[in-house]
């Protein structure tokens, strides 16, 4: 996994999106809106600065980098990438 992990480009362009919510739940009848347009690294940092109970309302969009980075990253995936980034 280290070889694959070292291939993650944290400088790749990415966008952080937030889903509108009601009662801390995603509103499926609404579209997610843009919060930040920056690098994957900065988007991960921005999400990790959000309170943990609200992170499920966010997602990051970026160019896929198989096998670890998909086009749309869920909060759980982002937390794992954040740990990986710190490890490297």
QUIGI-V849494 format. One record per residue. N is the residue number from 1. SS is DSSP state (@ for helix, = for strand, . for the rest). BURIAL is # if it has 24 or more other ideal C-beta (glycine too) atoms within 12 Angstrom, else .. Layout:
# QUIGI-V849494
n:N ss:SS burial:BURIAL
n:N ss:SS burial:BURIAL
This chain:
# QUIGI-V849494
n:1 ss:. burial:.
n:2 ss:@ burial:.
n:3 ss:@ burial:.
n:4 ss:@ burial:.
n:5 ss:@ burial:.
n:6 ss:. burial:.
n:7 ss:. burial:.
n:8 ss:. burial:#
n:9 ss:. burial:.
n:10 ss:. burial:#
n:11 ss:. burial:.
n:12 ss:. burial:#
n:13 ss:= burial:.
n:14 ss:= burial:#
n:15 ss:= burial:#
n:16 ss:= burial:#
n:17 ss:= burial:#
n:18 ss:= burial:#
n:19 ss:. burial:#
n:20 ss:. burial:.
n:21 ss:= burial:.
n:22 ss:= burial:.
n:23 ss:. burial:.
n:24 ss:. burial:.
n:25 ss:= burial:.
n:26 ss:= burial:.
n:27 ss:. burial:.
n:28 ss:. burial:.
n:29 ss:. burial:.
n:30 ss:. burial:.
n:31 ss:. burial:.
n:32 ss:. burial:.
n:33 ss:= burial:.
n:34 ss:= burial:.
n:35 ss:= burial:#
n:36 ss:= burial:#
n:37 ss:= burial:.
n:38 ss:= burial:.
n:39 ss:= burial:.
n:40 ss:@ burial:#
n:41 ss:@ burial:#
n:42 ss:@ burial:#
n:43 ss:@ burial:#
n:44 ss:@ burial:#
n:45 ss:@ burial:.
n:46 ss:@ burial:#
n:47 ss:@ burial:#
n:48 ss:@ burial:#
n:49 ss:. burial:.
n:50 ss:. burial:#
n:51 ss:. burial:.
n:52 ss:@ burial:.
n:53 ss:@ burial:.
n:54 ss:@ burial:.
n:55 ss:@ burial:#
n:56 ss:@ burial:.
n:57 ss:@ burial:#
n:58 ss:= burial:#
n:59 ss:= burial:#
n:60 ss:= burial:#
n:61 ss:= burial:#
n:62 ss:= burial:#
n:63 ss:. burial:.
n:64 ss:. burial:.
n:65 ss:= burial:#
n:66 ss:. burial:.
n:67 ss:. burial:.
n:68 ss:. burial:#
n:69 ss:= burial:#
n:70 ss:. burial:.
n:71 ss:. burial:.
n:72 ss:= burial:.
n:73 ss:= burial:#
n:74 ss:. burial:.
n:75 ss:@ burial:#
n:76 ss:@ burial:.
n:77 ss:@ burial:#
n:78 ss:@ burial:#
n:79 ss:@ burial:.
n:80 ss:@ burial:.
n:81 ss:@ burial:#
n:82 ss:@ burial:#
n:83 ss:@ burial:.
n:84 ss:@ burial:#
n:85 ss:@ burial:#
n:86 ss:@ burial:.
n:87 ss:@ burial:.
n:88 ss:. burial:.
